[in-house]
Amino acid sequence: MRTGVESWGEILRSSGRGYEDPWLERWQTLLETSRKIPILELGCGGGQDTRFLTELGFAVIAADFSNEALELTRRRAPEAALKNVDLTRGLPFPDAAFRVILASLSLHYFPWSKTLQIVQDVRRCLQPGGYLLARFNSTRDPHYSAAEKQEIEENFYLVGGMPKRLFDRTSVDALFREGWEVIGADERVTLRYGGEKVVWEVAARRADG
Ligand SMILES: C[S@@+](CC[C@H](N)C(=O)[O-])C[C@H]1O[C@@H](n2cnc3c(N)ncnc32)[C@H](O)[C@@H]1O
C-alpha cells in the first residue's frame, strides 16, 4: 500500500490545470465568519483553494504532509502560512483555535476508526459553533466505481496501491453524528482532477451540548 507522502507530487502537479473549481463560492457567507481568525486548510494539495481564500483576503494556514504540496501552494498562494502536518498523528493546534477548517478531498484515505478520530480532532480545534467545510470521494464517483480495486474494509479500497475511502449518505451521516450539526451534505460534480469526479460536499458546525 502506498500511503506515504511521495505518491502525491505527480497527482498534484496535474490537478487544477485550466479548471479552477470554485466550489467555495457558495460558502462565502460561512467563510466570512473567519475574517479575524486564520482559516485552517487540511491537505491543501496544489493550493487551489488556498489561493481562492487568500485572493479574498483571508488569512490561511495551509497544511499538508507532502512538502511538494506545500511548495506548490507556496507558489500559488504566497500569502498563506504553510505547515507540514500528518493528519494521522493528531493536529498540532490548540483547542478551539479556528472558526473555519477546510478539508477538500483529504479526509478519505484512512480506515474508518482513524477517519472518526481525525474528524473528532478537527472538532477539537474548532471554536464551538465553528465550521468544517469538507469534500469526500463518493461511492458514485464514475472513476472509482469502475476502477480495479481491492477492498480493505467496507467502502475502503486500495486503488493502484493507494488507499481510498468512498462515502455514501450513511457514512457521511455516521461521521458527523456525534458533536456536529450538518448544515449541508450533498453530492456534486467537480472537474478539478480532469474527468468528472463525484464528491460529497459537507458543511458541518461544531455543536456543543
Ligand atoms: C486529492 S489531494 C486534495 C488537495 C486539495 N485539497 C484539493 O481539493 O484539490 C489530497 C491531499 O491530501 C494530502 N494528504 C493525504 N494524506 C495526508 C495525511 N495523512 N496528512 C496530511 N495530508 C495528507 C495529500 O498530500 C494531498 O495533498
The ligand as an SDF file (V2000), in Angstrom:
LIG
                    3D

 27 29  0  0  0  0  0  0  0  0999 V2000
   -6.5860   14.7800   -3.5770 C   0  0  0  0  0  0  0  0  0  0  0  0
   -5.4760   15.8610   -2.7770 S   0  0  0  0  0  0  0  0  0  0  0  0
   -6.5620   17.2130   -2.3640 C   0  0  0  0  0  0  0  0  0  0  0  0
   -5.8580   18.5100   -2.4760 C   0  0  0  0  0  0  0  0  0  0  0  0
   -6.7490   19.7520   -2.4070 C   0  0  0  0  0  0  0  0  0  0  0  0
   -7.3040   19.9300   -1.0760 N   0  0  0  0  0  0  0  0  0  0  0  0
   -7.8470   19.6890   -3.4370 C   0  0  0  0  0  0  0  0  0  0  0  0
   -9.0290   19.7010   -3.0800 O   0  0  0  0  0  0  0  0  0  0  0  0
   -7.5090   19.6340   -4.6400 O   0  0  0  0  0  0  0  0  0  0  0  0
   -5.2300   15.1130   -1.1930 C   0  0  0  0  0  0  0  0  0  0  0  0
   -4.2060   15.8390   -0.3510 C   0  0  0  0  0  0  0  0  0  0  0  0
   -4.2310   15.2670    0.9610 O   0  0  0  0  0  0  0  0  0  0  0  0
   -2.9030   15.1420    1.4020 C   0  0  0  0  0  0  0  0  0  0  0  0
   -2.8460   14.0720    2.3900 N   0  0  0  0  0  0  0  0  0  0  0  0
   -3.1170   12.7620    2.2220 C   0  0  0  0  0  0  0  0  0  0  0  0
   -2.8960   12.0880    3.3670 N   0  0  0  0  0  0  0  0  0  0  0  0
   -2.4940   13.0040    4.2820 C   0  0  0  0  0  0  0  0  0  0  0  0
   -2.0970   12.9340    5.6500 C   0  0  0  0  0  0  0  0  0  0  0  0
   -2.0560   11.7740    6.2970 N   0  0  0  0  0  0  0  0  0  0  0  0
   -1.7550   14.0750    6.2730 N   0  0  0  0  0  0  0  0  0  0  0  0
   -1.7560   15.2640    5.6250 C   0  0  0  0  0  0  0  0  0  0  0  0
   -2.1050   15.3990    4.3240 N   0  0  0  0  0  0  0  0  0  0  0  0
   -2.4640   14.2750    3.6660 C   0  0  0  0  0  0  0  0  0  0  0  0
   -2.0930   14.8250    0.1450 C   0  0  0  0  0  0  0  0  0  0  0  0
   -0.7210   15.1260    0.3100 O   0  0  0  0  0  0  0  0  0  0  0  0
   -2.7830   15.7140   -0.8690 C   0  0  0  0  0  0  0  0  0  0  0  0
   -2.1800   16.9730   -0.9500 O   0  0  0  0  0  0  0  0  0  0  0  0
  1  2  1  0
  2  3  1  0
  2 10  1  0
  3  4  1  0
  4  5  1  0
  5  6  1  0
  5  7  1  0
  7  8  2  0
  7  9  1  0
 10 11  1  0
 11 12  1  0
 11 26  1  0
 12 13  1  0
 13 14  1  0
 13 24  1  0
 14 15  1  0
 14 23  1  0
 15 16  2  0
 16 17  1  0
 17 18  1  0
 17 23  2  0
 18 19  1  0
 18 20  2  0
 20 21  1  0
 21 22  2  0
 22 23  1  0
 24 25  1  0
 24 26  1  0
 26 27  1  0
M  CHG  2   2   1   9  -1
M  END
$$$$
